[in-house]
């Protein structure tokens, strides 16, 4: 089986599911949109959770999380410069989609 045909079949299965359950597609879209803000807020809360003189594990966790997310996004940008993969709705115009993003679909910032 060709990877392209498998990719196409999986994409269309997900697209049909999203078309049938639009409420779930919209809920997922809202979560992925506010998820970045929630992640940033969690980093700030972890940083501020450590009172002066206490063990620094929350500050270390906050800094580690922010650094790993930043590094992952930097690597994604480097890969995207080398290998541009259009988003599925750009190559399959008739599909259901919620976003108008023109970032490459690979690598995924959200998955990183």
C-alpha positions as CSV (number, residue, x, y, z in Angstrom):
1,X,0.0,0.0,0.0
2,X,1.3,3.4,-1.0
3,X,1.8,5.9,1.9
4,X,-0.1,8.6,-0.1
5,X,-3.2,6.4,-0.4
6,X,-3.1,5.5,3.3
7,X,-2.7,9.2,4.2
8,X,-5.6,10.0,1.9
9,X,-7.9,7.3,3.4
10,X,-7.1,8.3,7.0
11,X,-7.6,12.0,6.3
12,X,-11.0,11.3,4.6
13,X,-12.1,9.0,7.5
14,X,-11.3,11.8,10.0
15,X,-12.9,14.4,7.7
16,X,-16.2,12.4,7.5
17,X,-16.2,11.9,11.3
18,X,-15.7,15.7,11.8
19,X,-18.5,16.4,9.3
20,X,-20.9,14.0,11.1
21,X,-20.0,15.3,14.6
22,X,-19.5,19.0,14.0
23,X,-20.0,19.8,17.7
24,X,-17.0,17.7,18.5
25,X,-14.9,19.2,15.7
26,X,-15.7,22.7,17.0
27,X,-15.0,21.8,20.6
28,X,-11.6,20.4,19.6
29,X,-10.9,23.5,17.6
30,X,-11.7,25.7,20.6
31,X,-9.5,23.6,22.9
32,X,-6.6,23.7,20.5
33,X,-7.0,27.5,20.2
34,X,-7.1,28.2,23.9
35,X,-4.7,25.3,24.8
36,X,-1.7,27.5,24.1
37,X,-3.0,30.2,26.4
38,X,-3.7,27.6,29.1
39,X,-0.2,26.1,28.7
40,X,1.3,29.6,29.1
41,X,-0.8,30.3,32.1
42,X,0.2,27.0,33.7
43,X,3.9,27.9,33.3
44,X,3.3,31.2,35.0
45,X,1.3,29.6,37.8
46,X,4.0,27.0,38.4
47,X,6.7,29.7,38.4
48,X,4.8,31.8,40.9
49,X,3.8,28.8,43.1
50,X,7.2,28.7,44.7
51,X,7.5,31.0,47.6
52,X,10.9,32.5,48.4
53,X,13.1,30.0,50.3
54,X,11.1,27.0,49.2
55,X,12.3,24.1,47.1
56,X,12.6,25.3,43.5
57,X,11.0,22.2,41.8
58,X,8.0,24.2,40.5
59,X,10.2,26.8,39.0
60,X,12.4,24.1,37.5
61,X,9.2,22.4,36.1
62,X,7.9,25.7,34.6
63,X,11.3,26.6,33.1
64,X,11.7,23.0,31.7
65,X,8.2,23.0,30.2
66,X,8.6,26.4,28.5
67,X,12.1,25.6,27.2
68,X,11.0,22.2,25.8
69,X,8.0,23.8,24.1
70,X,10.2,26.6,22.7
71,X,12.8,24.1,21.4
72,X,10.2,21.9,19.8
73,X,8.7,24.9,18.0
74,X,12.2,26.0,16.8
75,X,12.9,22.5,15.5
76,X,9.4,22.5,13.8
77,X,10.2,25.7,12.0
78,X,13.5,24.4,10.8
79,X,11.9,21.2,9.4
80,X,9.1,23.3,7.8
81,X,11.7,25.3,5.9
82,X,13.1,22.1,4.5
83,X,9.9,20.1,3.8
84,X,6.7,22.0,3.1
85,X,3.6,19.8,3.3
86,X,0.4,21.6,2.5
87,X,-2.6,21.3,4.8
88,X,-5.1,18.7,3.7
89,X,-7.9,21.2,3.0
90,X,-5.5,23.0,0.6
91,X,-5.1,19.8,-1.5
92,X,-8.6,18.5,-1.1
93,X,-10.8,21.6,-1.5
94,X,-14.2,19.9,-0.9
95,X,-13.5,18.8,2.7
96,X,-14.9,20.1,6.0
97,X,-12.4,22.3,7.9
98,X,-12.5,25.0,10.6
99,X,-9.1,26.7,10.1
100,X,-7.7,29.0,7.5
101,X,-4.1,28.4,8.6
102,X,-1.5,28.3,5.9
103,X,1.3,26.9,8.1
104,X,2.6,23.5,6.8
105,X,0.7,20.5,8.1
106,X,4.0,18.8,8.9
107,X,5.5,19.0,11.4
108,X,2.5,19.7,13.7
109,X,3.1,22.5,16.3
110,X,0.3,21.1,18.5
111,X,1.7,17.6,18.5
112,X,5.1,18.9,19.4
